[in-house]
Amino acid sequence: MSDSGADDLLDVAIVGGGPAGLTAATYLRRFHRSCAVFDDGDSRARWIPESNNCPGFPNGVSGVELLLRMRRQAGEFDAHFEPVRVDSIEREGENFVLNADGRQWRARSVILATGLSDKLPDAPWVEEAVARHALRLCSICDAYEATDTRIGVYGLLKDIASHGTFLRSYSEHVWLLPIDQDQDETDEALRAALGAGVEVLPAGGTLGFDGERCTWTTAEGTSVFDSVYPYLGCHTSAGLADALGVRLTDGGEIVVDRNQATSVPGLYAIGDVVSGLNQISVAVGQAALAATRLHNQLPLVPRAQPG
Ligand SMILES: Cc1cc2nc3c(=O)[nH]c(=O)nc-3n(C[C@H](O)[C@H](O)[C@H](O)COP(=O)(O)OP(=O)(O)OC[C@H]3O[C@@H](n4cnc5c(N)ncnc54)[C@H](O)[C@@H]3O)c2cc1C
């Protein structure tokens, strides 16, 4: 039996090779557990032009570079990778069967680390605007870099008002760019935003990008921003869990206990797919918890002296 992960019955199948899944693989391999990472290569981290809150990178790190390093680290301990999309997971007695690419894999337990994807403005320039920090997708991640600049917040007014208030502690110049016309002056979040000095621009404008900065154009003219945060929601990637009957939140995120166990025995979930704060350091911490709990629950494999 191979030590790495391509065994008949894996100790752990990890679905998702972003920061969460890769960290879990490193931990599990260092526990001498067989595991494989199934990943179709669409990590949300790939969008990060530069992260400055990622522990251990005082000068920042791009998402692509971070993923490369984490994958290399898991590879150092002989983690096994399958570059496939997992279509479904079924129970087979106490084990799990993963179906992908017309093939099957069996595992004693599964960690879901499938992340989420942001709903983005429907425009061809979005990727370039994110790369140039003109469009920012996570204020907890990078609002510090937008300190004292002109910030716009784009979306439905009921969703963006509280984000506008949050961003006021970074800049005096925060505007709401509402998609919709409904301005309910009695709405508490809107009142708080207005009270904090956030301004509301005319609704229903066009969000544009001039190659460097985002713009908001209405019949009354065009405003230019150093950064715009769209708040349009996200698509969760909890479909595999849902099909197994796992308990989800109303927003479709996986509910877990303090060790990342879902409501289905042997099935764990970590990272952005789980209800909670969507951050790399959180994903990494959850991976450590899940991997350690799983290792302690799986049957002991007494080690024989090599050779
Ligand atoms: C623009 C931007 C900037 C950000 N900046 C920061 C920052 O500075 N600091 C910070 O902490 N966080 C930041 N984040 C958030 C960070 O990217 C996420 O919190 C992190 O990537 C979550 O890791 P994860 O492993 O849970 O999910 P992901 O990184 O999204 O990885 C999930 C993986 O699962 C795969 N997958 C999904 N379904 C399947 C399937 N069925 N079969 C096989 N594979 C599957 C996907 O392809 C993907 O590779 C930022 C996000 C964005 C978009």
The ligand as a MOL file (V3000), in Angstrom:
LIG
                    3D

  0  0  0     0  0            999 V3000
M  V30 BEGIN CTAB
M  V30 COUNTS 53 58 0 0 0
M  V30 BEGIN ATOM
M  V30 1 C -10.2090 39.7470 -4.7340 0
M  V30 2 C -10.0950 38.9740 -3.4490 0
M  V30 3 C -9.1680 39.3700 -2.5020 0
M  V30 4 C -9.0360 38.6700 -1.3120 0
M  V30 5 N -8.0760 39.0710 -0.4300 0
M  V30 6 C -7.8860 38.3820 0.6990 0
M  V30 7 C -6.8810 38.7870 1.6380 0
M  V30 8 O -6.1370 39.7360 1.4080 0
M  V30 9 N -6.7950 38.0880 2.7850 0
M  V30 10 C -7.6100 37.0270 3.0890 0
M  V30 11 O -7.4770 36.4270 4.1590 0
M  V30 12 N -8.5580 36.6030 2.2120 0
M  V30 13 C -8.7070 37.2620 1.0290 0
M  V30 14 N -9.6780 36.8510 0.1470 0
M  V30 15 C -10.5370 35.6880 0.5200 0
M  V30 16 C -9.7960 34.3500 0.2320 0
M  V30 17 O -9.4910 34.2700 -1.1370 0
M  V30 18 C -10.6710 33.1870 0.6600 0
M  V30 19 O -11.0690 33.3470 2.0090 0
M  V30 20 C -9.9150 31.8540 0.5120 0
M  V30 21 O -9.5250 31.6490 -0.8260 0
M  V30 22 C -10.8000 30.6940 0.9880 0
M  V30 23 O -10.1230 29.4840 0.7820 0
M  V30 24 P -10.9010 28.1040 0.5360 0
M  V30 25 O -9.8370 27.0940 0.4090 0
M  V30 26 O -11.9770 27.9440 1.5230 0
M  V30 27 O -11.6750 28.3050 -0.8650 0
M  V30 28 P -11.0690 28.5550 -2.3160 0
M  V30 29 O -9.7610 29.2540 -2.2310 0
M  V30 30 O -12.1380 29.2140 -3.1160 0
M  V30 31 O -10.8100 27.1010 -2.8830 0
M  V30 32 C -11.8680 26.2280 -3.1680 0
M  V30 33 C -11.3840 25.2270 -4.2150 0
M  V30 34 O -12.3400 24.1750 -4.3490 0
M  V30 35 C -12.4630 23.8550 -5.7310 0
M  V30 36 N -13.7470 23.1690 -5.9170 0
M  V30 37 C -15.0040 23.6210 -5.6750 0
M  V30 38 N -15.9160 22.6750 -5.9440 0
M  V30 39 C -15.2150 21.5900 -6.3550 0
M  V30 40 C -15.5910 20.2720 -6.7810 0
M  V30 41 N -16.8740 19.8750 -6.8090 0
M  V30 42 N -14.6140 19.3990 -7.1500 0
M  V30 43 C -13.3000 19.7660 -7.1300 0
M  V30 44 N -12.8890 21.0050 -6.7400 0
M  V30 45 C -13.8360 21.8990 -6.3470 0
M  V30 46 C -12.3700 25.2020 -6.4220 0
M  V30 47 O -12.0560 25.0680 -7.7820 0
M  V30 48 C -11.2380 25.8480 -5.6130 0
M  V30 49 O -9.9710 25.5420 -6.1500 0
M  V30 50 C -9.8570 37.5370 -1.0460 0
M  V30 51 C -10.7940 37.1230 -2.0130 0
M  V30 52 C -10.9110 37.8230 -3.1960 0
M  V30 53 C -11.9070 37.3570 -4.2180 0
M  V30 END ATOM
M  V30 BEGIN BOND
M  V30 1 1 1 2
M  V30 2 1 2 3
M  V30 3 2 2 52
M  V30 4 2 3 4
M  V30 5 1 4 5
M  V30 6 1 4 50
M  V30 7 2 5 6
M  V30 8 1 6 7
M  V30 9 1 6 13
M  V30 10 2 7 8
M  V30 11 1 7 9
M  V30 12 1 9 10
M  V30 13 2 10 11
M  V30 14 1 10 12
M  V30 15 2 12 13
M  V30 16 1 13 14
M  V30 17 1 14 15
M  V30 18 1 14 50
M  V30 19 1 15 16
M  V30 20 1 16 17
M  V30 21 1 16 18
M  V30 22 1 18 19
M  V30 23 1 18 20
M  V30 24 1 20 21
M  V30 25 1 20 22
M  V30 26 1 22 23
M  V30 27 1 23 24
M  V30 28 2 24 25
M  V30 29 1 24 26
M  V30 30 1 24 27
M  V30 31 1 27 28
M  V30 32 2 28 29
M  V30 33 1 28 30
M  V30 34 1 28 31
M  V30 35 1 31 32
M  V30 36 1 32 33
M  V30 37 1 33 34
M  V30 38 1 33 48
M  V30 39 1 34 35
M  V30 40 1 35 36
M  V30 41 1 35 46
M  V30 42 1 36 37
M  V30 43 1 36 45
M  V30 44 2 37 38
M  V30 45 1 38 39
M  V30 46 1 39 40
M  V30 47 2 39 45
M  V30 48 1 40 41
M  V30 49 2 40 42
M  V30 50 1 42 43
M  V30 51 2 43 44
M  V30 52 1 44 45
M  V30 53 1 46 47
M  V30 54 1 46 48
M  V30 55 1 48 49
M  V30 56 2 50 51
M  V30 57 1 51 52
M  V30 58 1 52 53
M  V30 END BOND
M  V30 END CTAB
M  END
